[in-house]
Amino acid sequence: MKTKAMILLAALFLTGSAARVQAQSLTLEVRDIDRVQGFLYVAVYSSPESFLKKTLAGFRVEVKGKTVTIPCEGLPKGTYALALYQDLNDNGTLDTGAFGIPTEPTAFSRDAQGVMGPPTFVDCSFTLRSDTTLLVHLR
């Protein structure tokens, strides 16, 4: 699945030789995975307007350990936010309970947390200027 994530990002972002020269490598390290099962769904967003509405890129990675490292190559320099969830029951959907509170583990870039809802793009956003490793913790 790691290869699929790299291919997907490369296909989305590498449309010309100029983009290839400026492409960066983002390594996502997801920690604090309590249950080694299911898949991690990762969504990449590039603006406050699209955050949690329309993904720039998205992929899933099988959970094979308490920590999952995901190479995401081909992102151009820019500002991004990531949202993740662990699909424990393999239904392809983030399950929620009362008041829409997730019942499956979630995470956001910069380990952002919202108050009475998800965090904002600004809370989650990071600027990718060079090859970077981003650490997030599932909750």
Secondary structure by P-SEA (a helix, b strand, c coil): caaaaaaaaaaaccccaaaaaabbbbbbbbccccccbbbbbbbbbcccccccccccccccccccccbbbbbbcccccccbbbbbbbccccccccccccccccccccccccccccccccccccccccccccbbbbbbbcc
